Amino acid sequence: MNIHITIGPLLALIAGILILLMPRLLNFIVAIYFIAIGLIGLFGLGAFHLH
């Protein structure tokens, strides 16, 4: 059985959980998420899969 996990949805899940746990961190989490997605898009890490 192979499980493929892409980084974008994984980051979104982690960010969503952190926002639910600590709403005051919303600005920082959104900023970090956007930076991470931008870096993934620029450097092509979106095709990275964990097996």
Contacts in CASP RR format, 6 or more apart in sequence:
PFRMAT RR
TARGET T0000
AUTHOR 0000-0000-0000
METHOD contacts of the structure
MODEL  1
MNIHITIGPLLALIAGILILLMPRLLNFIVAIYFIAIGLIGLFGLGAFHL
H
2 51 0 8 1.000
3 50 0 8 1.000
3 51 0 8 1.000
4 49 0 8 1.000
4 50 0 8 1.000
4 51 0 8 1.000
5 49 0 8 1.000
5 50 0 8 1.000
6 46 0 8 1.000
6 48 0 8 1.000
6 49 0 8 1.000
7 36 0 8 1.000
7 40 0 8 1.000
7 45 0 8 1.000
7 46 0 8 1.000
7 48 0 8 1.000
8 36 0 8 1.000
8 37 0 8 1.000
8 40 0 8 1.000
8 46 0 8 1.000
11 33 0 8 1.000
11 36 0 8 1.000
11 37 0 8 1.000
12 33 0 8 1.000
15 29 0 8 1.000
15 30 0 8 1.000
15 32 0 8 1.000
15 33 0 8 1.000
16 29 0 8 1.000
18 25 0 8 1.000
18 29 0 8 1.000
19 25 0 8 1.000
19 26 0 8 1.000
19 29 0 8 1.000
39 45 0 8 1.000
40 46 0 8 1.000
END
